[in-house]
Amino acid sequence: MNRFADEPAFLVQRRATAEARALELPLPDRSLHRFRFTDPAALLPPGGIASALAAEAPSWFVEVELSSEATGSGVSVLDFPTALDRMPALVGEHLGRLAPADDSLLALNLATFSGGSVVHVPAGVTVAAPIVLRARPATLEGAVTCGRTLVVVEAGATATVIEEMDLATGFCNAVTEAVVGEGARLVHGRFETVARGAASFSRACYSVRRDASLTHAHVLLPAGLIKAEAAPTLTGSGARSEGLVLSLAGGRARSDFRAVEDHAVGDTESRVTYRAVSLGRGRTAFTGLLRIREGAARSSAYEEARSLLLSPTSGADVLPELEILNHDVRCTHGAAVAPVDEDAVFYLRTRGLSRDEAEALLVEGFVEAVASRFPSEALADRARARLREELAAARGAAGIDAGAIAAGP
């Protein structure tokens, strides 16, 4: 891979291995739940993986918002070329470890990612203000724009990292790897917006170590197609993970989210709460796997997925899964898909509200069940604002006065 020949030898080797794997491996199997609702070929240009590998790698631009207080405490937020120059050992230790080239889409990313960020928070440091990474993928015909983020939060540190990705056209593939050290706390938010006719694949992988805490929050706002995944692995006793997901699909958009909460050891806890709204001919999908490995005794896992249909032509799929390999656990899940409650609409109209106002109020309460749980107020405010914007753009099709939705309690 001559285009990356100036990179360190370890990365050149990992890219070469990933390229070979990308060409060798088939696309993910549709018979498995991971891609049950999305054809992986729809995430690639004509010609598929081979065409994407042969094309010039488009640029992945990232705008960073970082407080001066954070930089003064030794926090580093660097692009990959700078990080490879300043902290090659850190990048070499973690890059490609949580999201290796074990399927063709992940292999394509590792082989061709053209930009991204490395975030390092030293041990014991608390970063009060969020670190915001805004990605604007460039696109080229026949190519997939690939970006990468590596987050390392050392022992006892605390940080909030928010990634925003807006895809205007074409195809993109984004991978985040995050290591949460012993006793550390990470809040990781992802906002993904994809324009009509565009398609995005993303995967966020986490390692949550002993007594560490992770909150991963995802807001999916496609006009085209989004396939997003989150995969925390709880690797130390006392580790905790909470996933919070908001998804909106209007027009003919498709939003497909998968969560895999993997309890590798015992005395760990996870929770996933998912809320989706479909309108027009939009369709949302959720698959969630709670995996309790053999020997991971005294683990606790909970998963709740609910989808709201605002139009008779909209649709939603929810598929919770359990994989429990020992008996000393507490594991529960629930799922539901339903239209707006007409009795609730009628009740609100008897109190003087129009139908649009009543539906808007019900939608607000529905999504607030997730937004109100965001541990970062900045993250919650961003989620509410983006959802209001998208609902306002689609309210004609749904008959909802999204402008009446309040910013939150």
Backbone hydrogen bonds in HBPLUS format (Angstrom, degrees):
<---DONOR---> <-ACCEPTOR-->    atom                        ^
c    i                          cat <-CA-CA->   ^        H-A-AA   ^      H-
h    n   atom  resd res      DA  || num        DHA   H-A  angle D-A-AA Bond
n    s   type  num  typ     dist DA aas  dist angle  dist       angle   num
A0004-PHE N   A0001-MET O   3.10 MM   3  5.87 161.3  2.13 121.4 126.8     1
A0005-ALA N   A0002-ASN O   3.08 MM   3  4.87 165.1  2.10 113.0 111.2     2
A0007-GLU N   A0004-PHE O   3.13 MM   3  5.74 167.1  2.15 120.6 124.2     3
A0011-LEU N   A0008-PRO O   3.07 MM   3  5.54 124.3  2.39 108.6 121.5     4
A0012-VAL N   A0008-PRO O   3.03 MM   4  6.34 161.8  2.07 157.3 163.2     5
A0013-GLN N   A0009-ALA O   2.97 MM   4  6.12 158.4  2.01 148.5 153.8     6
A0014-ARG N   A0010-PHE O   3.03 MM   4  6.24 154.5  2.09 138.2 145.4     7
A0015-ARG N   A0011-LEU O   2.84 MM   4  6.01 156.8  1.89 150.6 156.6     8
A0016-ALA N   A0012-VAL O   3.01 MM   4  6.21 160.8  2.05 145.4 150.7     9
A0017-THR N   A0013-GLN O   2.96 MM   4  6.17 161.7  1.99 152.0 156.7    10
A0018-ALA N   A0014-ARG O   2.92 MM   4  6.03 155.8  1.98 141.7 148.9    11
A0019-GLU N   A0015-ARG O   2.81 MM   4  6.06 155.5  1.87 153.6 160.0    12
A0020-ALA N   A0016-ALA O   3.11 MM   4  6.35 161.9  2.15 146.8 150.9    13
A0021-ARG N   A0017-THR O   2.99 MM   4  6.25 153.7  2.06 145.0 152.7    14
A0022-ALA N   A0018-ALA O   2.80 MM   4  6.02 153.5  1.87 149.5 156.9    15
A0023-LEU N   A0019-GLU O   3.12 MM   4  6.39 153.1  2.20 148.3 154.0    16
A0024-GLU N   A0020-ALA O   3.01 MM   4  6.10 141.0  2.17 139.0 150.4    17
A0025-LEU N   A0021-ARG O   2.86 MM   4  5.81 165.2  1.88 157.6 158.8    18
A0032-LEU N   A0029-ASP O   3.40 MM   3  5.83 158.2  2.45 107.4 112.9    19
A0036-ARG N   A0033-HIS O   3.28 MM   3  4.76 174.3  2.29 101.9 101.7    20
A0042-ALA N   A0039-ASP O   2.88 MM   3  5.56 153.3  1.95 121.4 129.0    21
A0043-LEU N   A0040-PRO O   3.03 MM   3  5.42 161.2  2.06 111.5 117.7    22
A0044-LEU N   A0041-ALA O   3.23 MM   3  5.44 160.4  2.27 112.0 113.5    23
A0048-GLY N   A0045-PRO O   2.93 MM   3  5.62 152.6  2.00 145.6 147.5    24
A0051-SER N   A0047-GLY O   3.42 MM   4  4.87 160.6  2.46 114.0 114.2    25
A0052-ALA N   A0048-GLY O   3.06 MM   4  6.36 159.0  2.11 152.1 158.6    26
A0053-LEU N   A0049-ILE O   2.89 MM   4  6.12 156.3  1.95 157.6 163.6    27
A0054-ALA N   A0050-ALA O   3.10 MM   4  6.24 147.8  2.21 142.3 150.6    28
A0055-ALA N   A0051-SER O   3.06 MM   4  6.19 135.5  2.27 144.4 155.2    29
A0138-ALA N   A0059-SER O   3.02 MM  79  5.42 166.7  2.04 159.9 161.9    30
A0136-ARG N   A0061-PHE O   2.84 MM  75  5.25 156.6  1.89 147.3 153.8    31
A0063-GLU N   A0134-ARG O   2.75 MM  71  4.96 161.4  1.79 141.1 145.3    32
A0134-ARG N   A0063-GLU O   2.81 MM  71  4.96 173.8  1.81 151.6 153.8    33
A0065-GLU N   A0132-VAL O   2.81 MM  67  4.91 158.1  1.86 149.7 153.1    34
A0132-VAL N   A0065-GLU O   3.01 MM  67  4.91 167.8  2.03 146.9 148.8    35
A0070-ALA N   A0067-SER O   3.14 MM   3  5.37 126.5  2.44  99.5 111.8    36
A0071-THR N   A0067-SER O   3.38 MM   4  6.83 159.1  2.42 148.7 152.8    37
A0072-GLY N   A0068-SER O   3.02 MM   4  6.17 149.3  2.12 143.8 152.3    38
A0073-SER N   A0070-ALA O   3.07 MM   3  5.29 146.3  2.19 102.5 112.5    39
A0075-VAL N   A0070-ALA O   3.29 MM   5  5.65 155.5  2.36 156.0 149.3    40
A0074-GLY N   A0071-THR O   3.28 MM   3  5.46 163.2  2.31 109.6 111.1    41
A0076-SER N   A0120-HIS O   2.99 MM  44  5.12 166.2  2.01 149.6 153.9    42
A0120-HIS N   A0076-SER O   2.86 MM  44  5.12 161.8  1.89 150.3 155.0    43
A0078-LEU N   A0118-VAL O   2.95 MM  40  5.24 162.2  1.98 149.7 151.6    44
A0118-VAL N   A0078-LEU O   2.74 MM  40  5.24 153.6  1.81 155.4 163.0    45
A0083-ALA N   A0079-ASP O   2.90 MM   4  6.09 162.5  1.93 158.3 164.3    46
A0084-LEU N   A0080-PHE O   2.82 MM   4  5.92 159.7  1.86 158.0 162.5    47
A0085-ASP N   A0081-PRO O   3.21 MM   4  6.38 136.9  2.40 134.0 144.6    48
A0085-ASP N   A0082-THR O   3.10 MM   3  5.09 127.4  2.39  94.0 108.0    49
A0086-ARG N   A0082-THR O   2.87 MM   4  6.11 157.2  1.92 153.9 160.2    50
A0087-MET N   A0083-ALA O   2.75 MM   4  5.34 160.1  1.79 143.3 150.2    51
A0091-VAL N   A0087-MET O   3.24 MM   4  6.57 170.4  2.25 159.5 161.2    52
A0092-GLY N   A0088-PRO O   2.80 MM   4  5.82 161.8  1.83 148.6 154.8    53
A0093-GLU N   A0089-ALA O   2.93 MM   4  6.01 144.8  2.06 141.9 150.5    54
A0094-HIS N   A0090-LEU O   3.28 MM   4  6.49 151.4  2.37 147.4 153.4    55
A0095-LEU N   A0091-VAL O   2.84 MM   4  5.46 165.2  1.86 155.2 159.3    56
A0097-ARG N   A0094-HIS O   3.11 MM   3  5.45 163.9  2.14 135.1 132.4    57
A0107-ALA N   A0103-ASP O   2.88 MM   4  6.00 157.2  1.94 156.7 164.4    58
A0108-LEU N   A0104-SER O   2.96 MM   4  6.02 151.3  2.04 138.1 145.2    59
A0109-ASN N   A0105-LEU O   3.24 MM   4  6.50 153.9  2.31 140.0 145.9    60
A0110-LEU N   A0106-LEU O   3.09 MM   4  6.39 170.4  2.10 155.3 156.2    61
A0111-ALA N   A0107-ALA O   2.95 MM   4  6.03 153.4  2.02 149.0 156.7    62
A0112-THR N   A0108-LEU O   3.10 MM   4  6.13 145.3  2.23 144.5 152.0    63
A0113-PHE N   A0109-ASN O   2.81 MM   4  5.26 135.8  2.00 160.1 158.7    64
A0114-SER N   A0146-CYS O   3.01 MM  32  6.15 153.6  2.08 157.0 151.9    65
A0148-ARG N   A0115-GLY O   3.06 MM  33  6.44 152.9  2.14 145.2 153.5    66
A0117-SER N   A0148-ARG O   3.11 MM  31  6.71 132.5  2.34 144.4 156.6    67
A0150-LEU N   A0117-SER O   2.91 MM  33  6.37 158.0  1.96 154.6 161.9    68
A0119-VAL N   A0150-LEU O   2.74 MM  31  6.16 164.4  1.76 163.3 168.9    69
A0152-VAL N   A0119-VAL O   2.83 MM  33  6.20 160.1  1.87 160.4 166.9    70
A0121-VAL N   A0152-VAL O   2.94 MM  31  6.34 165.3  1.96 164.0 166.5    71
A0154-GLU N   A0121-VAL O   2.98 MM  33  6.04 172.7  1.98 165.9 167.2    72
A0125-VAL N   A0122-PRO O   3.30 MM   3  5.83 165.1  2.32 135.0 135.3    73
A0124-GLY N   A0155-ALA O   2.97 MM  31  6.38 138.3  2.15 139.1 152.0    74
A0158-THR N   A0125-VAL O   2.88 MM  33  6.38 154.1  1.95 150.1 152.7    75
A0127-VAL N   A0158-THR O   2.89 MM  31  6.05 168.5  1.90 153.4 156.6    76
A0131-ILE N   A0160-THR O   2.82 MM  29  6.13 169.5  1.83 158.9 161.1    77
A0162-ILE N   A0131-ILE O   2.80 MM  31  6.13 165.1  1.82 158.9 163.5    78
A0133-LEU N   A0162-ILE O   2.79 MM  29  6.14 164.7  1.81 166.8 171.0    79
A0164-GLU N   A0133-LEU O   2.81 MM  31  6.17 163.1  1.84 160.4 162.1    80
A0135-ALA N   A0164-GLU O   2.70 MM  29  6.01 167.0  1.71 176.7 173.9    81
A0166-ASP N   A0135-ALA O   3.39 MM  31  6.68 163.5  2.42 160.9 160.6    82
A0143-ALA N   A0140-LEU O   3.05 MM   3  5.45 156.9  2.11 138.8 137.1    83
A0145-THR N   A0171-PHE O   3.02 MM  26  6.29 168.5  2.03 143.7 139.9    84
A0173-ASN N   A0145-THR O   2.81 MM  28  6.12 149.3  1.91 154.7 155.4    85
A0147-GLY N   A0173-ASN O   3.02 MM  26  6.49 151.6  2.10 149.0 157.0    86
A0175-VAL N   A0147-GLY O   3.13 MM  28  6.52 158.4  2.18 147.7 152.8    87
A0149-THR N   A0175-VAL O   2.90 MM  26  6.35 146.3  2.01 153.5 160.5    88
A0177-GLU N   A0149-THR O   2.86 MM  28  6.27 159.0  1.91 157.9 163.2    89
A0151-VAL N   A0177-GLU O   2.82 MM  26  6.22 162.2  1.86 158.5 163.8    90
A0179-VAL N   A0151-VAL O   2.80 MM  28  6.22 157.5  1.85 156.2 162.0    91
A0153-VAL N   A0179-VAL O   2.92 MM  26  6.13 178.1  1.92 174.6 174.2    92
A0181-GLY N   A0153-VAL O   2.79 MM  28  5.84 162.7  1.82 168.6 174.7    93
A0157-ALA N   A0154-GLU O   3.13 MM   3  5.74 159.7  2.17 141.5 141.1    94
A0156-GLY N   A0182-GLU O   2.92 MM  26  6.34 137.9  2.10 140.8 154.1    95
A0185-ARG N   A0157-ALA O   2.83 MM  28  6.33 151.0  1.91 154.0 163.0    96
A0159-ALA N   A0185-ARG O   3.03 MM  26  6.53 151.2  2.12 156.1 165.1    97
A0187-VAL N   A0159-ALA O   2.99 MM  28  6.41 156.3  2.04 150.9 158.2    98
A0161-VAL N   A0187-VAL O   2.84 MM  26  6.28 157.2  1.89 166.2 173.5    99
A0189-GLY N   A0161-VAL O   2.88 MM  28  6.32 160.6  1.92 150.5 156.9   100
A0163-GLU N   A0189-GLY O   2.72 MM  26  6.00 171.0  1.72 158.1 158.6   101
A0191-PHE N   A0163-GLU O   2.77 MM  28  6.21 156.5  1.82 158.1 166.3   102
A0165-MET N   A0191-PHE O   2.81 MM  26  6.14 161.8  1.84 168.0 174.2   103
A0193-THR N   A0165-MET O   2.89 MM  28  6.24 165.8  1.91 166.5 170.1   104
A0167-LEU N   A0193-THR O   2.85 MM  26  6.25 165.8  1.87 161.4 164.5   105
A0195-ALA N   A0167-LEU O   2.93 MM  28  6.18 159.6  1.97 168.0 174.5   106
A0199-ALA N   A0170-GLY O   3.02 MM  29  6.51 155.9  2.08 159.0 166.1   107
A0172-CYS N   A0199-ALA O   3.14 MM  27  6.71 146.1  2.26 150.5 159.4   108
A0201-PHE N   A0172-CYS O   3.02 MM  29  6.36 156.9  2.08 143.9 150.8   109
A0174-ALA N   A0201-PHE O   2.88 MM  27  6.37 158.7  1.93 154.7 160.4   110
A0203-ARG N   A0174-ALA O   2.95 MM  29  6.51 145.1  2.07 152.8 163.9   111
A0176-THR N   A0203-ARG O   2.87 MM  27  6.31 158.9  1.91 156.0 161.2   112
A0205-CYS N   A0176-THR O   2.82 MM  29  6.17 166.0  1.83 161.4 162.2   113
A0178-ALA N   A0205-CYS O   2.89 MM  27  6.30 152.7  1.97 156.1 165.1   114
A0207-SER N   A0178-ALA O   2.94 MM  29  6.44 150.1  2.03 158.6 167.1   115
A0180-VAL N   A0207-SER O   2.85 MM  27  6.03 174.7  1.86 174.9 174.3   116
A0209-ARG N   A0180-VAL O   3.07 MM  29  6.10 167.2  2.09 163.3 167.1   117
A0184-ALA N   A0181-GLY O   2.98 MM   3  5.27 160.4  2.01 134.2 133.0   118
A0183-GLY N   A0210-ARG O   2.91 MM  27  6.38 147.0  2.02 150.5 160.8   119
A0213-SER N   A0184-ALA O   2.90 MM  29  6.35 154.4  1.97 152.2 160.7   120
A0186-LEU N   A0213-SER O   2.94 MM  27  6.39 160.4  1.98 161.4 166.6   121
A0215-THR N   A0186-LEU O   2.94 MM  29  6.39 154.0  2.00 157.2 163.6   122
A0188-HIS N   A0215-THR O   2.82 MM  27  6.20 165.3  1.84 165.8 171.0   123
A0217-ALA N   A0188-HIS O   2.83 MM  29  6.22 159.8  1.87 154.2 161.2   124
A0190-ARG N   A0217-ALA O   2.83 MM  27  6.30 149.5  1.92 152.5 162.6   125
A0219-VAL N   A0190-ARG O   2.84 MM  29  6.23 159.5  1.88 165.5 170.7   126
A0192-GLU N   A0219-VAL O   2.94 MM  27  6.31 168.5  1.95 171.8 175.1   127
A0221-LEU N   A0192-GLU O   2.84 MM  29  6.03 167.3  1.86 176.9 177.1   128
A0223-ALA N   A0194-VAL O   2.64 MM  29  5.77 157.7  1.69 163.4 170.8   129
A0224-GLY N   A0194-VAL O   3.27 MM  30  5.67 137.7  2.46 122.6 125.6   130
A0198-ALA N   A0195-ALA O   3.05 MM   3  5.52 161.7  2.08 134.5 136.6   131
A0225-LEU N   A0198-ALA O   3.08 MM  27  6.42 158.5  2.12 150.9 157.6   132
A0200-SER N   A0225-LEU O   2.95 MM  25  6.30 150.5  2.04 146.1 155.2   133
A0227-LYS N   A0200-SER O   2.89 MM  27  6.21 158.1  1.94 159.2 166.6   134
A0202-SER N   A0227-LYS O   2.96 MM  25  6.45 152.0  2.03 155.8 159.9   135
A0229-GLU N   A0202-SER O   2.91 MM  27  6.12 131.4  2.15 127.7 142.6   136
A0204-ALA N   A0229-GLU O   2.91 MM  25  6.21 150.4  2.00 137.2 145.9   137
A0231-ALA N   A0204-ALA O   2.76 MM  27  6.14 155.5  1.82 165.4 169.1   138
A0206-TYR N   A0231-ALA O   3.13 MM  25  6.22 163.6  2.16 129.5 129.1   139
A0233-THR N   A0206-TYR O   2.86 MM  27  5.96 145.7  1.98 136.9 147.0   140
A0208-VAL N   A0233-THR O   2.93 MM  25  6.12 172.7  1.93 162.5 162.6   141
A0235-THR N   A0208-VAL O   2.84 MM  27  5.78 148.2  1.94 142.9 153.4   142
A0212-ALA N   A0209-ARG O   2.99 MM   3  5.47 152.7  2.06 144.5 140.5   143
A0211-ASP N   A0237-SER O   3.03 MM  26  6.30 144.4  2.16 129.3 140.3   144
A0240-ARG N   A0212-ALA O   2.94 MM  28  6.36 143.7  2.07 149.5 161.0   145
A0214-LEU N   A0240-ARG O   2.88 MM  26  6.20 154.1  1.95 148.9 157.6   146
A0242-GLU N   A0214-LEU O   2.87 MM  28  6.31 144.8  1.99 146.0 157.6   147
A0216-HIS N   A0242-GLU O   2.87 MM  26  6.28 155.0  1.93 154.9 163.4   148
A0244-LEU N   A0216-HIS O   2.93 MM  28  6.32 157.3  1.98 149.7 154.9   149
A0218-HIS N   A0244-LEU O   2.81 MM  26  6.30 153.7  1.88 158.2 167.2   150
A0246-LEU N   A0218-HIS O   2.86 MM  28  6.24 161.6  1.89 163.5 169.8   151
A0220-LEU N   A0246-LEU O   2.90 MM  26  6.35 161.2  1.94 157.1 162.5   152
A0248-LEU N   A0220-LEU O   3.06 MM  28  6.39 157.6  2.11 166.0 171.9   153
A0254-ARG N   A0224-GLY O   2.84 MM  30  6.25 157.2  1.89 163.0 167.4   154
A0226-ILE N   A0254-ARG O   2.95 MM  28  6.30 152.7  2.03 149.8 158.6   155
A0256-ASP N   A0226-ILE O   2.89 MM  30  6.13 153.4  1.96 153.5 162.3   156
A0228-ALA N   A0256-ASP O   2.88 MM  28  6.29 158.4  1.92 162.7 169.7   157
A0258-ARG N   A0228-ALA O   2.96 MM  30  6.44 146.9  2.07 147.1 157.8   158
A0230-ALA N   A0258-ARG O   2.88 MM  28  6.38 148.3  1.98 156.1 166.1   159
A0260-VAL N   A0230-ALA O   2.93 MM  30  6.36 151.8  2.01 155.7 164.9   160
A0262-ASP N   A0232-PRO O   3.00 MM  30  6.19 176.9  2.00 162.9 162.7   161
A0234-LEU N   A0262-ASP O   2.83 MM  28  6.16 166.4  1.85 168.5 172.8   162
A0264-ALA N   A0234-LEU O   3.11 MM  30  5.68 139.7  2.28 134.8 146.8   163
A0239-ALA N   A0236-GLY O   3.12 MM   3  5.71 145.7  2.24 140.7 141.3   164
A0238-GLY N   A0267-ASP O   2.73 MM  29  5.61 160.4  1.77 144.8 151.8   165
A0269-GLU N   A0239-ALA O   3.11 MM  30  6.56 154.3  2.17 151.1 159.1   166
A0241-SER N   A0269-GLU O   2.94 MM  28  6.42 150.5  2.03 147.2 156.8   167
A0271-ARG N   A0241-SER O   2.94 MM  30  6.42 133.6  2.16 142.4 156.3   168
A0243-GLY N   A0271-ARG O   2.68 MM  28  6.12 161.7  1.71 156.8 163.1   169
A0273-THR N   A0243-GLY O   2.86 MM  30  6.20 157.8  1.91 153.6 158.9   170
A0245-VAL N   A0273-THR O   2.97 MM  28  6.33 156.2  2.03 161.1 164.2   171
A0275-ARG N   A0245-VAL O   2.94 MM  30  6.15 153.1  2.01 147.4 155.7   172
A0247-SER N   A0275-ARG O   2.97 MM  28  6.41 143.8  2.10 149.2 157.8   173
A0277-VAL N   A0247-SER O   2.83 MM  30  6.26 150.4  1.92 149.4 158.6   174
A0249-ALA N   A0277-VAL O   3.00 MM  28  6.49 157.7  2.05 160.7 167.6   175
A0279-LEU N   A0249-ALA O   3.00 MM  30  6.40 157.6  2.05 154.8 156.0   176
A0253-ALA N   A0250-GLY O   2.94 MM   3  5.60 166.6  1.95 144.4 147.9   177
A0281-ARG N   A0251-GLY O   2.65 MM  30  5.21 135.7  1.84 140.1 155.0   178
A0283-ARG N   A0253-ALA O   3.00 MM  30  6.41 152.6  2.07 150.0 158.5   179
A0255-SER N   A0283-ARG O   3.02 MM  28  6.48 155.3  2.08 154.1 161.2   180
A0285-ALA N   A0255-SER O   2.73 MM  30  6.17 133.1  1.95 152.1 164.4   181
A0257-PHE N   A0285-ALA O   2.93 MM  28  6.18 168.6  1.94 145.0 145.8   182
A0287-THR N   A0257-PHE O   3.02 MM  30  6.53 151.4  2.10 152.4 160.9   183
A0259-ALA N   A0287-THR O   3.01 MM  28  6.56 149.2  2.11 148.7 158.5   184
A0289-LEU N   A0259-ALA O   2.76 MM  30  6.21 160.3  1.80 159.9 164.0   185
A0261-GLU N   A0289-LEU O   2.92 MM  28  6.32 154.6  1.99 168.5 175.6   186
A0291-ARG N   A0261-GLU O   2.94 MM  30  6.08 169.5  1.95 154.7 158.0   187
A0263-HIS N   A0291-ARG O   2.81 MM  28  5.99 176.3  1.82 165.1 166.3   188
A0293-ARG N   A0263-HIS O   3.16 MM  30  6.06 168.3  2.17 153.7 157.2   189
A0267-ASP N   A0297-ALA O   2.92 MM  30  6.49 141.5  2.07 148.7 160.7   190
A0300-SER N   A0268-THR O   2.92 MM  32  6.37 156.2  1.98 153.6 161.6   191
A0270-SER N   A0300-SER O   2.89 MM  30  6.41 148.2  1.99 150.3 160.7   192
A0302-TYR N   A0270-SER O   3.07 MM  32  6.38 138.5  2.25 128.1 140.4   193
A0272-VAL N   A0302-TYR O   2.90 MM  30  6.34 144.5  2.03 141.1 152.6   194
A0304-GLU N   A0272-VAL O   2.87 MM  32  6.21 155.3  1.93 153.0 161.2   195
A0274-TYR N   A0304-GLU O   2.87 MM  30  6.19 156.5  1.93 159.3 166.4   196
A0306-ARG N   A0274-TYR O   3.06 MM  32  6.16 161.2  2.10 139.4 144.5   197
A0276-ALA N   A0306-ARG O   3.08 MM  30  6.55 145.5  2.20 147.0 155.6   198
A0308-LEU N   A0276-ALA O   2.80 MM  32  6.13 161.8  1.83 152.6 157.4   199
A0278-SER N   A0308-LEU O   2.95 MM  30  6.33 162.2  1.98 167.6 172.4   200
A0310-LEU N   A0278-SER O   2.84 MM  32  6.02 171.6  1.85 171.4 174.3   201
A0282-GLY N   A0279-LEU O   2.92 MM   3  5.46 160.0  1.96 137.8 141.2   202
A0315-GLY N   A0282-GLY O   3.05 MM  33  6.53 152.8  2.12 153.4 159.0   203
A0284-THR N   A0315-GLY O   3.13 MM  31  6.57 151.1  2.22 138.1 142.4   204
A0317-ASP N   A0284-THR O   2.90 MM  33  6.37 143.1  2.04 139.5 151.4   205
A0286-PHE N   A0317-ASP O   2.89 MM  31  6.20 135.6  2.09 136.5 150.5   206
A0319-LEU N   A0286-PHE O   2.80 MM  33  6.05 142.7  1.94 146.9 159.3   207
A0288-GLY N   A0319-LEU O   3.13 MM  31  6.50 155.0  2.20 138.3 142.3   208
A0321-GLU N   A0288-GLY O   2.62 MM  33  5.77 144.0  1.75 175.4 170.1   209
A0290-LEU N   A0321-GLU O   3.02 MM  31  6.26 158.3  2.07 138.1 143.0   210
A0323-GLU N   A0290-LEU O   2.85 MM  33  6.09 155.9  1.90 166.5 160.0   211
A0292-ILE N   A0323-GLU O   2.76 MM  31  6.13 167.1  1.78 160.8 163.9   212
A0325-LEU N   A0292-ILE O   2.97 MM  33  5.97 157.8  2.02 155.8 162.6   213
A0296-ALA N   A0293-ARG O   2.94 MM   3  5.39 163.3  1.97 133.4 135.3   214
A0298-ARG N   A0328-ASP O   2.52 MM  30  5.40 150.7  1.60 163.4 174.5   215
A0330-ARG N   A0299-SER O   2.93 MM  31  6.36 156.0  1.99 157.9 165.0   216
A0301-ALA N   A0330-ARG O   2.84 MM  29  6.38 155.6  1.90 156.2 163.9   217
A0332-THR N   A0301-ALA O   3.04 MM  31  6.51 154.4  2.10 150.8 156.4   218
A0303-GLU N   A0332-THR O   3.09 MM  29  6.52 136.6  2.29 134.7 147.4   219
A0334-GLY N   A0303-GLU O   2.87 MM  31  6.39 137.0  2.06 147.3 160.8   220
A0305-ALA N   A0334-GLY O   2.98 MM  29  6.35 157.0  2.03 144.9 151.9   221
A0336-ALA N   A0305-ALA O   2.96 MM  31  6.53 139.7  2.13 150.4 161.3   222
A0307-SER N   A0336-ALA O   2.94 MM  29  6.37 150.6  2.02 148.5 158.1   223
A0338-ALA N   A0307-SER O   3.14 MM  31  6.57 156.0  2.20 155.0 160.7   224
A0309-LEU N   A0338-ALA O   2.93 MM  29  5.98 158.4  1.97 138.0 142.6   225
A0314-SER N   A0311-SER O   3.19 MM   3  5.30 161.7  2.22 106.0 111.6   226
A0329-VAL N   A0327-HIS O   2.91 MM   2  5.68 134.4  2.12 105.4  92.6   227
A0345-VAL N   A0341-ASP O   3.02 MM   4  6.39 154.8  2.09 149.1 156.8   228
A0346-PHE N   A0342-GLU O   2.87 MM   4  6.05 162.0  1.90 146.5 151.3   229
A0347-TYR N   A0343-ASP O   2.91 MM   4  6.13 160.0  1.95 146.5 152.0   230
A0348-LEU N   A0344-ALA O   3.04 MM   4  6.27 164.5  2.07 150.0 153.3   231
A0349-ARG N   A0345-VAL O   2.94 MM   4  6.18 150.3  2.03 148.7 157.7   232
A0350-THR N   A0346-PHE O   2.98 MM   4  6.29 142.4  2.13 147.8 157.6   233
A0350-THR N   A0347-TYR O   3.18 MM   3  5.24 126.2  2.48  94.7 108.3   234
A0351-ARG N   A0348-LEU O   3.01 MM   3  5.12 144.9  2.14  98.1 109.1   235
A0353-LEU N   A0348-LEU O   3.41 MM   5  5.97 162.4  2.44 142.5 139.2   236
A0352-GLY N   A0349-ARG O   3.04 MM   3  5.21 158.2  2.09 111.2 112.0   237
A0358-ALA N   A0354-SER O   2.86 MM   4  6.08 156.8  1.91 149.7 156.8   238
A0359-GLU N   A0355-ARG O   2.88 MM   4  6.08 169.0  1.89 157.7 159.7   239
A0360-ALA N   A0356-ASP O   2.93 MM   4  6.06 157.2  1.98 145.5 152.6   240
A0361-LEU N   A0357-GLU O   2.99 MM   4  6.18 153.4  2.06 144.9 151.3   241
A0362-LEU N   A0358-ALA O   3.04 MM   4  6.33 154.0  2.11 148.0 155.1   242
A0363-VAL N   A0359-GLU O   2.89 MM   4  6.15 158.4  1.94 153.2 158.7   243
A0364-GLU N   A0360-ALA O   2.95 MM   4  6.15 157.3  2.01 144.8 151.5   244
A0365-GLY N   A0361-LEU O   3.09 MM   4  6.36 161.6  2.12 147.0 150.7   245
A0366-PHE N   A0362-LEU O   2.98 MM   4  6.16 150.3  2.07 143.1 151.9   246
A0367-VAL N   A0363-VAL O   3.04 MM   4  6.32 167.0  2.06 162.9 162.1   247
A0368-GLU N   A0364-GLU O   2.97 MM   4  5.96 145.3  2.09 145.0 155.7   248
A0370-VAL N   A0367-VAL O   3.02 MM   3  5.71 154.8  2.08 116.8 123.4   249
A0371-ALA N   A0367-VAL O   3.04 MM   4  6.32 169.9  2.05 154.6 154.4   250
A0372-SER N   A0368-GLU O   2.91 MM   4  5.38 162.7  1.94 135.3 140.3   251
A0373-ARG N   A0370-VAL O   2.89 MM   3  5.37 152.0  1.96 115.3 124.4   252
A0374-PHE N   A0371-ALA O   3.16 MM   3  5.49 159.8  2.20 108.9 115.0   253
A0380-ALA N   A0376-SER O   2.96 MM   4  6.32 158.6  2.01 151.1 157.1   254
A0381-ASP N   A0377-GLU O   2.83 MM   4  6.00 162.8  1.85 151.5 155.9   255
A0382-ARG N   A0378-ALA O   3.01 MM   4  6.17 157.9  2.06 144.2 150.1   256
A0383-ALA N   A0379-LEU O   2.99 MM   4  6.21 157.7  2.04 147.5 153.8   257
A0384-ARG N   A0380-ALA O   2.95 MM   4  6.21 167.6  1.96 155.8 158.3   258
A0385-ALA N   A0381-ASP O   2.96 MM   4  6.08 164.6  1.98 149.1 153.8   259
A0386-ARG N   A0382-ARG O   2.94 MM   4  6.09 167.1  1.96 152.1 155.6   260
A0387-LEU N   A0383-ALA O   2.98 MM   4  6.11 160.9  2.02 151.2 156.8   261
A0388-ARG N   A0384-ARG O   2.91 MM   4  6.10 157.7  1.96 149.4 155.6   262
A0389-GLU N   A0385-ALA O   2.99 MM   4  6.25 159.5  2.03 149.3 154.7   263
A0390-GLU N   A0386-ARG O   3.02 MM   4  6.26 164.8  2.05 150.1 153.6   264
A0391-LEU N   A0387-LEU O   2.87 MM   4  6.01 161.5  1.91 151.8 157.3   265
A0392-ALA N   A0388-ARG O   2.85 MM   4  5.93 154.1  1.92 146.7 154.2   266
A0393-ALA N   A0389-GLU O   3.06 MM   4  6.32 149.9  2.15 144.0 151.6   267
A0394-ALA N   A0390-GLU O   3.17 MM   4  6.40 137.4  2.37 138.3 149.0   268
A0394-ALA N   A0391-LEU O   3.14 MM   3  5.10 128.0  2.42  93.3 107.0   269
A0395-ARG N   A0391-LEU O   2.84 MM   4  5.62 108.5  2.36 144.9 160.9   270
A0397-ALA N   A0394-ALA O   3.10 MM   3  5.75 130.8  2.35 116.5 126.6   271
A0398-ALA N   A0394-ALA O   3.36 MM   4  6.64 148.9  2.46 144.9 153.7   272
A0399-GLY N   A0395-ARG O   2.67 MM   4  5.37 134.5  1.87 147.6 155.0   273
A0400-ILE N   A0395-ARG O   3.24 MM   5  4.78 141.1  2.40 122.1 129.9   274
A0404-ALA N   A0401-ASP O   2.96 MM   3  5.75 162.8  1.99 121.2 126.7   275
A0405-ILE N   A0402-ALA O   2.96 MM   3  5.37 162.2  1.99 112.7 118.6   276
